[in-house]
Amino acid sequence: MLCAHLLCFSGMFLLISRRLPGNRMGMDFFAVGNLLLASAYILQLIEGGHAWSVMSVVNHTLTLAAPIVYWLGAMRFFGRQVRLWRPLIVFCVAYAIVQLLVQWNAGSAARYAMLAAMATLLFFVMALTVIYGVRTFAKDLYGEMVFFALLIGGICVLNALKFMKIVDGGLDALNMDSRFQMIFYIYMSTLATILPPSIVWLVLRRLTDNLRDMAARDPMTDLLNRRGLLEALQRYFKARNAAPAYLLLMDVDHFKLINDTHGHQAGDEVICHVADLLRATVRRGDLTGRIGGEEFVAICLEADAEGVMNLAERLRASVESHAIKDAASGHLLRCTVTIGISPHFHGADGLEDALRQADAALYRGKSAGRNRIESADVFDRIPAEISLPPELHRRPRPG
């Protein structure tokens, strides 16, 4: 029954992988892992007892190969580009040779002890990887990763106990009549039953998160859209003692003229170029977005008025000083931006009002000559003893 379960999920994983574009999230790897594990169980049933045979060598090899393939599939799931067949074939050949040498020199008990020891080491490393993932690359899957760490830790402990029992009592410790061996196989069967549906759940969870992320981002620049900015602010202001935020609204000057003169492709290149400069200039933790054709937003979190003004000037100067190469003509294009700054606000519900006030400041900057920074009331909030850099008081460039 367990073998049929594993084979069915192997086919399901393969079908799912065919429907996933690009990176298949490791589903093709998981299909192979299930197939290897099912094959190992089938060979074990056919083999019957614990004895030396070619079938036993293949069984041991597949038993270890299956979790290795799951491990590689997990790496693919998290975006690591790893190969399957070459490391799998190398491992299978190497472990089969090692089994022959151990059998020749130390007998069957030593070969079974080696299997338990290798499984202990393998699952221990896997558990460490999962724990590391909880703190780094898999923070968004905290609950699921803790669950997997517990499952893997359990099988690691059981294999360590199995190794010690074989060393102490030989192959008699592997008799199904023993209480330990019964517990071991029940746990392994439970693990093999739980694991495949859990993998499907992880893939569905990641696909759902990806769809939610796509709905919150601008497709051209990958910056947050208005919805994404609102959701990010809601998460930020849910934290205790969240500091007020400032909003910078940045608009590319004479963008219609760029489109009309150089074409829409050049206009798209300008948009992407400004988006890259915005990402590179803001501080880590600040929010960046695109809310219109040539309008960009930066929301400064955990900042004061002076820091916001300095950031705005860095943004303005960065765009002014970096030329863009038009792919079609090869000409260098230069553009400038005008930036409007809102007063600080204390909640996600203040986003719309902040946008309105920043837009009014931006409009004043456009009317005053462009390529400048205008603030709604930031200057009124800066203490008198703070001296602003001279460039923040620059006169607008003619034209």
N, C-alpha and C positions, 0 to 999 in steps of 0.2 A: 504493500500500500504506500509506504514511504517513497519507494523508488518511483512509483507512478506519479506521486505528488511532485517529486523533483523533476521528472521528465516533462510533466505538463507545464510547470513554471519555466523550464528551460525553453520550451517552444513559445511560451508567452513573452518571455524576455526578448527572444529573437524577433518576434513580430513587432514588439514595441520599438525595438532599436531601428527597424526598417522605417518606422513612421517618424522618427526624430531626425530633423535636418542637422547637418554639420556634425558637431560633437554628439554622439549617441548616449552620452551620460553613463557610459560603461555598461549599458544594458546587454550589448553583444558579449562582453566579458562575463557578465553574470550568467548569461545563457550557457557559456562554456563551463563555468564553475559548477552550475547545477548538473550539467551532463556528466562531468567528471565524478562528482560526488555520488550521483545515482549509479554510475558504472562501478564505483568502488563498493557500494552496498551490494550490487548484484553479484560481483565476483566473490564477496565475502560469503554470501548465501550459498553460492555454488561450491565454494571451497570447503565449507563445513567446519573442519577443525583448524587448529593452529599448527601448520606443518610447512615444511620447505617445498616450494614448487614455483614454477614460473608464474602461475596465476597469483600466488601470494606476493611475489615481487611486484607485479603490476598493480595489485590491490594496494600495497603500501605506497607505491609511487603516486597513484591517483588520489589516495587519501590525503597526502600532503600537497599535491598539486592543486586540488580544489580550493583550499583557503588562500593559496598564493594567487590564484586567478581572481578570487573575490577581492583580495587586497589591491591587485592591479586595477580591477574594475572600479573600486572606490577611488583610486587616484584619478581615473578618467572622469568619474562623477564630479570630482572637485576641480576639473580643468587641467590636470597634469597630463601631458602628452607622453604616454608610455606605450611600449609595444607589448604584444601578447605572445605570439607564437615563438619567436626566437628565445626569449627567456624561459618560456614554458618547456620547449624541447630540450634546451640545455640542462634545465633542472632535472627533467625526467630521465635523461640519459645518465647524468652524473649520479643521481640518487640510486638508479638501478645498479650501476657499477659498484657503488659503495656498499649496497646490500649484498652483492655477490662476494665482495672481499670480507665483509663482517661475517657472513654465513660460513665462508670457507675457514676463517681463522678462529671464530668464537662461537658459532652455532646459532640456532634459531632463537634462543632466548635473548641473546645479545642483539639480534636483528629487530626483534619486537621491542626491546628496551630502547633501541636507537629511534624507532618510530615514535615512541612516547616522548623521548627527550627532544626530538626535532619538533614535534607538535607543540610541546611546552614552550620552546624557544620562539617558535613562529607566532603562537597566539599571544605570548608576552609582548613581543615587538608590536603586534597589531594593536594590543590594548594600549601601549604607550603612544602609538600613533593616533589613536582615537582621542586619548586624553589631551595630547598636544593639539589636535584639531579643535577641541572644545575651546581652547584658549586663543586659537589663531584663525585658521581658514574656515572653520565650521561653527562660528559663533551663532549664526542664524538657526542652527539645528541643535541647540544645546540639549534639549530634552531627549531627542532621538539619539544623539551621540553618547550621552550618559547611559542610556538603555543598552546600546551596543557594547559599551565598555564593560558593563556588568555581565552581559552574556559571554563576551570573549574572555573576561577574567575568570568566569566560572569554568569554562572548558580548559583554560590554562591550568587552573588548580587541579582539576580532575586528571589531566594528562601527567602532571608532576607526581600525583599520588600513584598513578598507574605505573610510571617509571620506577618508583621506589618499590612497589609491590613485586614487579617483575624481577628487579635486582635481588630482592629478598627471598622470593618464593618461586622464581622461574616461571615457566609457562602455565603451571597450575593456577597461577593468580588470574589467568585470563578465562577460566571456565565460567560459563554463563550461570552456573549454579551459585557462584559467589555473590554475596550481597553488593559488593563494590562494583563488580562488572555489570550487574543489573542496573544499578544507579547510573553508571557511566553511559550505557546504551540508551537508557530512558532520556537522559539529559541530551545526548547527541541527537536522538530522534526528535526531541522537542525543539532543539536548536534548528535542525534542518527543516522543521515544519514552520517555525516562526520566521526564519530569515528571509525566504523569498517574498512573502507578502509585505514584510517590512521594507524590502528594497523597492517594491512597487510604490509603497507609500512615500518613500523618500523622493522618488522620481516625480510623482504627482505633486508633492509639496514644492519641489524645486521649480517645476513647470508653472505652478500657480504663482510662486514668488516672481518668476521671470515675467509672466504676463502682467502682474501688478506693477512691476518695475517699468515695463514698456509703456504702460498706460500713464505713468508718472513722468515720462521723459520725452524730450523733443527728439524726434528721430534723426534729424540732420546733425545736431551737435552733441547729443546724449546728455545735455544739461536738463535739469528739472524743468517741467512745465509748471503752470499755475497750480494744478492739482498736486503735483509732487512737492512744490514748495509749501503748500498748506499742510500736507501730511507730515512733512519733516518738522515744521514748526510746532505742530500739535505734539509730536513726540518730544521735542525739546522742552516745551513749556510744561509738560507733565512732570518734569523733574523738579524736585524741591529746590527752592532758592535759585531758580533760573534767572539769569541776568536779563535786562532788557535787550532788545535787538534793534539794529539800525538797518535800513534798506537803501541800497544804492540802485538807482535806475539809470542804465547806460544806453545811449542811442547813437548809432553810427551816423555821422554828419554827411549830408548830401548823398545818402545811399541811393536814392532814385536816380541821381545823375550818374552814379557808378554803373547801375544796371543799364541805363539808356546808352551810355557811352561804350561800355566794354562788354555788355551782354549779361544775361542772367547767370551763366556759368561763373563768370568773374564775381558776380554778386554773391553767389553761394560760397565761393572761396573766401571772400571777405568775411562772411558770417562765421564760417568754420575757423578762420584765422583769429578773429576777435574772441570766439569762444575758447580757443586754446590759450590765448593770453589771459583771459579771465580766470581760467582754471589754474594757470601757473602763478598768478599774482596773489589771489586771495589766500588767507591763512587756512591751515588745516582745521577742519570743523565748520568753517563758514559754508553757507549754502549758495549755489550758483544756479541760475536758471535763464531760460529764454522764453519770453511771454508774448513776443510778437515777431514781425518780420525781421527788424533790425534792432529790437529792444532786448536788452539783457538785464538781469537782476543779480545782485550780490547781497546776501543778508548776513550781516556781521553779528556773530554771537559772542558773548563774553568780551565785548569791546567797549571802549569809552569814545567820547566824541572826537578827541584828538586823533586816536588811532584810526577811526573811520575816515577822517579827512585825509590822513596820510595815505591810507589805502586807496582812496579815490584818486589822489594825485598820482600814485604809482600806476594805477590802471590807465589814467589819461596819458601819462608820459610813455607808457609801454606801447600803447596802440600807435601813438604819434611817431615813435622812433623805429618801429618794425615795419619794413616794407613787405608787400605781398607780391609774389611772382604769379602773373596771369599765365596759366597753363596754355591757353589758346594762342596768345600773342607773344608770350615770353617777356612782356614788359613788366616793370616793377610798378605796383600800385601802392599809393600811400593814402591812408585815411585817418580821420580823427574821430573822437567821440565827445559827446557832452554828457555830463553826469549830474543827476539830481539826487539829493540825499534827504531822506525823511527824518522827522524827529524819532526818538526811540519809542518803541512800543512794547507792551508787556504780555501779550497773548496772541495766539494764532488768529483770533477774531479781529486783531488789529491790522492784519495784512492788507486788506482792501483799502483801509484809510491811509496806511503807510504808502501804498502804491499811488493813491490819489495825490498825496502831498508831495511825494517825490516827482510825480509827473508834472505837477505845477512848477516845482523848482526847475525841472528839466526844460520846461517851456520857456521859463525866464532866461535860462542859459542859451537856448537857441536864439531867442530874440536879441540877446546881448552880443551875439557874434559867433557862437559855437566854440568847440574845443576848449571848454572850461567846466568848472565845477560850481554848481549852485546848491545851496542848502536851504531847507525849509526854515529850521530854527536852530541848527547845530551850533552856530556861533554864539547864540544867546546862552547856550548851556556850557560853554567852555569857561572855566574860571579865568579871572583876569590875569593871574600870574603866569598862565601858560602862553608861551610865545609860539605862534604858528610859523612854519617855514615861509619864506618870502614867496615861493612859487604858488602857494595857495591863494595869494592875493594878486596873481598875474592879471594883466589886462587882456581882454580877448583879442585874438589876432584879427587883423582886418580881413574882411570877406569870410 
